Amino acid sequence: MHHVPDALRLGLLGAAKDLLSPGGSLIFKDWVRRSSPIHALYYIADVYVGGDKSVRYMPLDEQRDVLTKVLGTGSIVAQASISP
């Protein structure tokens, strides 16, 4: 989602929801914004090497809010964190 402009994020997730089979699951994976050297390096790579000037990593609470807004309360059933 960090490559998707803010104005399009809800619509993209809404389209993904519309494509789910009844009872289907959506797996959402993205970077969580943090202040660390590895995150700074990935941001620099995305913006300056990849050329995507609209990159924006969301904090975890914002990711949850966006997913809940589109998919509904109680839609987040599991969460995992993988260190870079």
N, C-alpha and C positions, 0 to 999 in steps of 0.2 A: 504493500500500500504506500510505501514511502516514495514511490515514483508516480503515484496517482495524485493529480492536483486536488487540493482540499474540496473544491466545488464539485468534484466528480465522485468522491469516495462513497457517499451514501447511495448514489445511483448505481455505482458498480456493485456494491454489496446487495442492493435491492434486486438487481438483475441476476446475481448469483443465487439469491434466495428463490427467485421465480423459477430457476432451472432445477432446483432440488426436487427429487421424488418425494412423495408423502412420507414423512418419517425419516427423510434423508438427513445427512450431516454435512456441515461445512467446516472444513479445517482451515483456520486462519493462521498464517505464519508471517511474522514481520519482525523487524528490529524494534526494540523498545528504546526510546531516547534515554541515553545515560551520559554522564560526563566521565569519559574514560578515554585513554589513548586509542584503543582499538576502534571505538565508535567514531572518534575524530578522523582516523585514517579511512574508515569506510565512507564517511561523509565526503571527505576530500576526493576519494576515488570516484564516488558517484557524481559529484558536481564538476570537478575539474578534469578528471580523466574521461569519465563517461559523458560529460557535457550536459547532464540533466540539472538545470538550474532551479527546478521546482521541487527538488528532493526535500522532504520534511518527515523526520521520524517522530511518531506520536509517543507521548508518555503512556504507560500502561493504563492509567485511569481513562485516558481519552480513547484508547483502543476499545476498552470495555464499554464505554458510553456509546461509541459508534455502533458496535456490534449489537448492543442491547436495543438501541434506537431502531435498527433495521430488523433484527430477528426476534425481538421481544424479551421481556423480563424472564429470567430463568433459562435463557437459551444457551448460556455458557455453562457447559457441563463438565469441562475439564480444562486444565491449564498446565503447561509445562514450560520450563525455561532451559535453554541450552546455552552454555557459555560459548562465546566466540573463540 
